[in-house]
Amino acid sequence: MKNNFDRNFWCLRAILAGIAMLFISGVVFAQEFTVSRVSSPITPDLITPPVGNSAFLEGHGIGTQGYVCLPNGLGGAAWTVNARPEATLFTNILGEAVQIITHFLSPVENPNGIGPNPPRFGDVTWQSSFDSSRVWAQKEHFITAGTDRSCPNNGAIDCLLLQVIGSAEGPTGGKSLTKTTFIQRLNTNGGSAPTTGCALSGDVGKQALVPYSADYFFFRSDE
């Protein structure tokens, strides 16, 4: 009797958890497609998208910034960004952090002519966790962390304005990110190059992954 009760209890709990996740996913999925806009952050002109673009999606990213130790031309060595960002973006739904986007490096598909030609071996990528649509972007401008209230943390990686250079639908035609025109990385925390471990020629080739967090805002054309 007790075994049956325990089994039924856990089955019911699993069903309820599944229903809750479907509800949460549906809310987030709707958020990605909604025509309503999130509030565009107040930022310096240098990292503000051009007039005619409005924020439609916001996520909090947690991940790592990669560095490699390279010769500095003075007989020593220095940490250099190796263009390998990796992060997961979340939004808060009913008090729970729900994954909405993954952020990584990959070759550009469907370039829009803004990026380099021929394309680089890879560019920073954002992929929807719900319909697998993707966008690629390159850095347009930056401000140093600690110089503005939108980027207040001294010593963190720069805050950025990135312009989209390519986009791709998901495998079943998902388009939740494909209309993205610009992306802002704000409120950065951490992620700067290590202060030790890369000074001598013998250190060349070492790599480091430094944790960081940031807020990401996705913009699209008002047209």
C-alpha positions, 0 to 999 in steps of 0.5 A, spaced: 500 500 500 505 504 502 509 503 495 503 504 491 502 511 495 509 513 494 509 511 486 503 515 485 505 521 489 511 521 485 508 520 478 503 526 480 509 530 482 512 529 476 506 531 472 505 537 475 512 539 474 511 538 467 505 542 467 508 548 470 514 547 465 510 547 459 506 553 462 513 557 463 516 555 457 509 558 453 510 564 457 517 565 455 516 563 448 510 568 447 515 573 450 520 572 445 514 573 439 510 579 442 509 585 439 510 589 445 517 592 447 521 592 453 523 598 456 529 600 452 535 602 457 538 609 458 545 608 455 550 613 452 550 615 445 556 611 443 552 604 445 545 606 444 542 603 437 540 608 432 533 611 432 528 607 429 530 601 433 527 598 440 528 593 445 524 587 444 527 582 449 532 582 455 536 576 458 541 576 464 547 572 462 552 568 466 558 565 463 565 565 461 570 570 457 576 566 454 583 569 454 589 566 451 597 568 453 600 571 447 607 574 446 607 582 447 612 584 442 617 586 448 620 579 450 614 578 455 607 576 454 600 578 455 593 576 456 589 577 449 581 575 448 581 569 444 573 570 442 570 565 445 564 567 449 560 562 452 554 564 456 546 562 458 541 567 458 535 567 463 529 571 464 525 571 471 518 567 470 514 566 476 520 567 481 524 562 477 530 563 472 528 560 465 533 559 460 531 563 454 538 563 449 545 560 449 551 565 447 557 562 443 561 562 437 560 559 431 560 561 423 556 566 420 550 563 416 546 568 412 550 574 412 547 581 411 553 584 408 555 588 414 560 583 417 567 582 413 567 578 406 569 573 406 567 572 413 571 570 419 572 563 422 566 564 427 563 570 430 559 571 437 552 567 436 545 568 440 541 562 439 533 561 442 532 556 447 525 555 444 525 555 437 533 555 435 533 561 431 540 564 431 543 571 430 550 573 429 553 580 431 560 584 431 562 589 436 560 596 434 562 601 440 564 600 447 564 604 454 569 602 459 566 599 465 565 603 471 564 610 467 556 610 466 550 607 471 548 602 465 555 599 466 557 601 473 562 595 475 569 598 475 574 592 473 569 588 469 569 587 461 566 593 457 559 594 455 558 593 448 553 595 442 553 590 437 550 590 430 547 584 427 551 581 421 547 574 420 541 571 422 538 564 421 531 561 422 530 555 427 530 548 423 522 548 424 522 555 421 522 559 428 524 566 427 524 569 434 531 572 434 531 573 426 529 580 426 534 582 431 538 588 429 542 590 435 544 587 441 547 591 448 551 588 453 550 592 459 551 591 467 557 587 466 560 584 472 567 580 472 570 577 465 576 581 465 583 578 464 587 575 469 592 579 473 597 573 473 599 567 470 601 571 463 608 575 464 614 571 461 615 567 454 614 561 457 607 562 459 605 563 452 599 558 450 596 558 457 588 559 456 583 562 462 576 562 462 574 568 467 566 568 469 562 574 468 555 576 468 551 581 464 544 584 462 543 583 454 538 587 450 535 585 443 533 590 439 529 590 432 527 595 427 520 599 428 518 598 421 
